[in-house]
Amino acid sequence: MKSSRLCAPLADTHDITALARSVLARGDPAAKTGRAHEVAQLWRAGRCIVPDSAPRPDDQPARPAHPVLIAPGDVPRRRLNTVPGRIALLHAVAHIEFNAIDLAFDMVARFACDEALAPEARHAFVDDWIGVGDDEARHFRLITDRLADMDAQYGDLPAHNGLWDAAMATRDSLPARLAVAPLVLEARGLDVTPGMIDRLVSAGDTVSADCLRVIYAEEVGHVAAGARWFRHVAARAQRDPVDWFKTLVRQHFSGGLKPPFNAEARLKADLPPEFYQDLT
């Protein structure tokens, strides 16, 4: 198997797409986050190669028995001035982060060898998304540790599968996946998280607010990675990135984008208003 990395592979090397699939194959949250960190360590140690081709991962990653998945509209809403309400908010964040682990490693497993990427860019692509996946695993543990402080755990409450449904709507197209996952769904986190932090502070829960501050600061970089790679595939396809982004979002994401937008954070992530302001 040839490597698309510029340096010669070490004697003891691993196919990074196979390692990414091994993260997706773990359903237990502790096993999934642990494997995510292990894969990131192997990658950063230079013990992995990017193959010229790889099988696509399964459409559905392994999942724990709980939380029970229900329709998005059926997920209960609770006030943050109560402990159960704050637990419900943190549980929802944990569920997002759990799905985000799989989104990042699916990006590697599914698209590292994609023809939309220049061969010489594939190592950098994998480097970005392995880093994102490692971050998301750490974020999940940060939130579940906070839930444990509140005598709760991930799986106690129902959740919905909307994030993964959106991922599956873009499973056959790297440009569409980049447009929808980091640049719509994750960018939405930049819009809503500051308000969540303020509400937690108002409720006196500064510890939970600090957890969200960590996540918020690092999500800017995740959106930036999506913007960087979307521009790369647009340049390869000789497409205008703004126009193509709007076309792909209209094709693959239902419901439109919801204002208000955090224009400052989005701009830090290299996602200026011309990308999204016409998609509400």
C-alpha positions as CSV (number, residue, x, y, z in Angstrom):
1,M,0.0,0.0,0.0
2,K,1.4,3.4,-1.0
3,S,1.4,6.4,1.3
4,S,0.4,9.8,0.3
5,R,2.7,11.3,3.0
6,L,5.9,12.9,1.8
7,C,8.1,11.0,4.2
8,A,8.8,7.2,4.1
9,P,6.5,5.3,6.5
10,L,8.0,3.7,9.6
11,A,8.3,0.0,9.9
12,D,5.4,-0.2,12.4
13,T,2.7,1.9,10.8
14,H,-1.1,1.9,10.6
15,D,-3.7,2.8,8.0
16,I,-5.2,5.9,9.5
17,T,-8.6,5.2,7.8
18,A,-8.7,1.8,9.5
19,L,-7.9,3.4,12.8
20,A,-10.7,6.0,12.2
21,R,-13.1,3.1,11.5
22,S,-12.1,1.5,14.8
23,V,-13.3,4.6,16.7
24,L,-16.6,4.5,14.8
25,A,-16.9,0.8,15.7
26,R,-16.9,1.4,19.5
27,G,-20.3,2.1,21.0
28,D,-19.5,2.4,24.7
29,P,-18.7,6.1,25.3
30,A,-15.6,5.4,27.4
31,A,-14.3,3.0,24.8
32,K,-15.0,5.5,22.0
33,T,-13.3,8.4,23.7
34,G,-10.4,6.3,24.8
35,R,-9.9,5.0,21.2
36,A,-10.1,8.5,19.8
37,H,-7.3,9.6,22.0
38,E,-5.2,6.5,21.2
39,V,-5.6,7.1,17.4
40,A,-4.7,10.7,17.8
41,Q,-1.5,9.7,19.7
42,L,-0.6,7.2,17.0
43,W,-1.1,9.8,14.3
44,R,0.9,12.5,16.0
45,A,3.7,10.0,16.7
46,G,4.1,9.5,12.9
47,R,3.0,5.9,13.1
48,C,0.2,6.2,10.5
49,I,-0.1,6.4,6.7
50,V,-2.8,7.8,4.5
51,P,-3.6,5.1,2.0
52,D,-4.3,5.7,-1.7
53,S,-7.7,4.1,-1.3
54,A,-9.9,2.7,1.5
55,P,-13.3,1.2,2.1
56,R,-16.1,3.5,3.1
57,P,-17.1,3.1,6.8
58,D,-20.5,1.9,7.8
59,D,-23.3,4.5,7.6
60,Q,-24.2,4.0,11.2
61,P,-21.5,4.1,13.9
62,A,-21.8,1.9,17.0
63,R,-24.0,3.5,19.7
64,P,-24.7,2.7,23.3
65,A,-28.1,1.4,24.4
66,H,-28.8,4.8,26.0
67,P,-29.7,7.5,25.4
68,V,-33.0,6.5,23.8
69,L,-33.3,8.4,20.5
70,I,-36.6,10.2,19.9
71,A,-37.8,12.8,17.4
72,P,-36.2,16.2,17.8
73,G,-39.5,17.9,18.7
74,D,-40.1,15.4,21.4
75,V,-37.0,16.2,23.4
76,P,-38.2,17.9,26.6
77,R,-37.2,21.5,27.3
78,R,-36.4,22.6,30.9
79,R,-35.6,25.8,32.6
80,L,-31.9,26.5,33.5
81,N,-32.9,27.9,36.9
82,T,-33.4,24.3,38.1
83,V,-30.8,21.5,38.5
84,P,-32.8,19.2,36.3
85,G,-32.9,21.9,33.6
86,R,-29.1,22.4,33.7
87,I,-28.6,18.6,33.6
88,A,-30.8,18.5,30.5
89,L,-28.8,21.2,28.8
90,L,-25.5,19.5,29.6
91,H,-26.9,16.1,28.5
92,A,-27.8,17.7,25.2
93,V,-24.3,19.1,24.8
94,A,-22.8,15.7,25.7
95,H,-24.9,14.1,23.0
96,I,-23.7,16.7,20.5
97,E,-20.1,16.1,21.4
98,F,-20.5,12.3,21.3
99,N,-21.8,12.6,17.7
100,A,-19.1,15.1,16.9
101,I,-16.4,12.5,17.7
102,D,-18.0,10.2,15.1
103,L,-18.4,13.1,12.6
104,A,-14.6,13.9,12.8
105,F,-13.5,10.3,12.5
106,D,-16.0,9.6,9.8
107,M,-14.5,12.5,7.9
108,V,-11.2,10.8,8.0
109,A,-12.4,7.2,7.3
110,R,-14.8,8.3,4.5
111,F,-13.0,11.1,2.8
112,A,-9.2,11.0,3.4
113,C,-8.6,9.4,0.0
114,D,-11.4,11.3,-1.8
115,E,-10.6,12.7,-5.3
116,A,-11.9,16.1,-4.2
117,L,-8.7,16.5,-2.2
118,A,-5.3,17.1,-3.9
119,P,-3.1,14.1,-3.1
120,E,-0.5,16.3,-1.5
121,A,-3.1,17.8,0.8
122,R,-4.4,14.6,2.3
123,H,-2.0,14.4,5.1
124,A,-2.9,17.9,6.3
125,F,-6.6,17.1,5.9
126,V,-6.3,14.1,8.1
127,D,-4.2,16.0,10.6
128,D,-7.0,18.6,11.0
129,W,-9.8,16.1,11.5
130,I,-7.9,13.8,13.8
131,G,-7.2,16.9,15.9
132,V,-10.9,17.8,15.8
133,G,-11.9,14.3,16.8
134,D,-9.4,14.3,19.7
135,D,-10.9,17.7,20.9
136,E,-14.5,16.4,20.7
137,A,-13.6,13.3,22.8
138,R,-12.1,15.6,25.4
139,H,-15.1,17.9,25.3
140,F,-17.4,14.9,25.8
141,R,-15.4,13.8,28.9
142,L,-15.5,17.4,30.2
143,I,-19.2,17.5,30.1
144,T,-19.8,14.0,31.4
145,D,-17.5,14.7,34.3
146,R,-19.6,17.7,35.1
147,L,-22.8,15.6,34.8
148,A,-21.3,13.2,37.3
149,D,-20.7,16.1,39.7
150,M,-24.5,16.6,39.4
151,D,-25.3,12.9,40.0
152,A,-26.2,12.4,36.4
153,Q,-24.7,10.6,33.4
154,Y,-24.9,10.5,29.6
155,G,-27.8,8.3,28.7
156,D,-30.1,9.3,31.5
157,L,-32.3,11.4,29.2
158,P,-33.6,10.9,25.7
159,A,-31.8,12.6,22.7
160,H,-32.3,12.8,19.0
161,N,-30.3,11.7,16.0
162,G,-30.5,14.9,13.9
163,L,-26.8,15.4,13.7
164,W,-26.1,12.0,12.3
165,D,-29.1,12.2,9.9
166,A,-27.4,15.3,8.5
167,A,-24.1,13.4,8.2
168,M,-25.8,10.7,6.2
169,A,-27.4,13.2,3.9
170,T,-23.9,14.1,2.8
171,R,-22.2,10.7,3.0
172,D,-21.4,10.6,-0.7
173,S,-19.9,14.1,-1.1
174,L,-17.0,15.7,0.6
175,P,-18.0,19.2,-0.4
176,A,-21.5,18.7,0.9
177,R,-20.2,17.2,4.2
178,L,-17.9,20.1,4.7
179,A,-20.7,22.6,3.9
180,V,-23.2,21.0,6.3
181,A,-21.3,19.5,9.2
182,P,-18.7,22.1,10.2
183,L,-20.0,25.2,8.3
184,V,-23.7,24.8,9.2
185,L,-24.1,22.6,12.3
186,E,-20.9,23.4,14.1
187,A,-21.1,27.1,13.2
188,R,-24.6,27.0,14.8
189,G,-22.8,26.2,18.0
190,L,-20.8,29.4,17.7
191,D,-24.2,31.3,17.5
192,V,-25.9,29.7,20.5
193,T,-23.2,28.8,23.0
194,P,-22.5,32.4,24.3
195,G,-26.2,32.7,25.2
196,M,-26.1,29.3,27.0
197,I,-23.0,30.5,29.0
198,D,-24.8,33.7,30.0
199,R,-27.9,31.8,31.1
200,L,-25.8,29.3,33.2
201,V,-23.9,32.2,34.8
202,S,-27.3,33.9,35.6
203,A,-28.4,30.6,37.2
204,G,-25.3,30.6,39.4
205,D,-23.7,27.6,37.7
206,T,-20.3,29.1,36.8
207,V,-18.6,25.6,36.7
208,S,-20.9,24.4,33.8
209,A,-20.4,27.8,32.1
210,D,-16.6,27.4,32.2
211,C,-17.0,24.0,30.6
212,L,-18.9,25.5,27.7
213,R,-16.3,28.3,27.4
214,V,-13.6,25.7,26.8
215,I,-15.7,24.1,24.1
216,Y,-16.7,27.4,22.5
217,A,-13.1,28.6,22.2
218,E,-12.0,25.4,20.4
219,E,-15.0,25.1,18.2
220,V,-13.9,28.3,16.4
221,G,-10.9,26.3,15.1
222,H,-13.1,23.4,14.0
223,V,-15.3,25.7,11.9
224,A,-12.1,27.2,10.5
225,A,-10.9,23.8,9.5
226,G,-14.2,23.2,7.7
227,A,-13.9,26.6,5.9
228,R,-10.3,25.9,4.9
229,W,-11.1,22.5,3.4
230,F,-14.2,23.7,1.7
231,R,-12.2,26.4,0.0
232,H,-9.7,23.8,-1.0
233,V,-12.2,21.5,-2.7
234,A,-13.9,24.5,-4.3
235,A,-10.6,25.6,-5.8
236,R,-10.0,22.0,-7.1
237,A,-13.4,22.0,-8.7
238,Q,-13.0,25.5,-10.0
239,R,-16.1,26.6,-8.2
240,D,-16.9,29.9,-6.5
241,P,-16.9,28.9,-2.8
242,V,-19.7,31.2,-1.7
243,D,-22.1,30.2,-4.5
244,W,-21.3,26.5,-4.2
245,F,-21.7,26.6,-0.4
246,K,-25.2,28.1,-0.8
247,T,-26.1,25.5,-3.5
248,L,-24.9,22.6,-1.4
249,V,-26.7,23.8,1.8
250,R,-30.0,24.2,-0.1
251,Q,-29.6,20.7,-1.5
252,H,-28.5,18.9,1.6
253,F,-29.8,20.8,4.6
254,S,-33.5,21.3,5.2
255,G,-35.0,24.2,7.2
256,G,-32.7,27.0,6.5
257,L,-30.2,28.7,8.9
258,K,-31.5,30.4,12.0
259,P,-30.4,33.9,13.0
260,P,-29.1,35.7,14.9
261,F,-25.6,34.8,13.9
262,N,-22.4,35.3,15.9
263,A,-20.8,37.2,13.1
264,E,-17.6,37.9,15.1
265,A,-16.9,34.3,15.9
266,R,-17.8,33.2,12.4
267,L,-15.4,35.7,11.0
268,K,-12.6,34.4,13.2
269,A,-13.4,31.0,11.6
270,D,-13.0,32.6,8.1
271,L,-16.8,32.3,7.5
272,P,-17.9,35.8,6.5
273,P,-21.5,36.8,6.2
274,E,-21.7,36.4,2.4
275,F,-21.6,32.6,3.0
276,Y,-24.7,32.4,5.2
277,Q,-26.7,35.6,5.3
278,D,-29.0,34.6,2.4
279,L,-29.7,31.1,3.7
280,T,-32.1,32.0,6.6
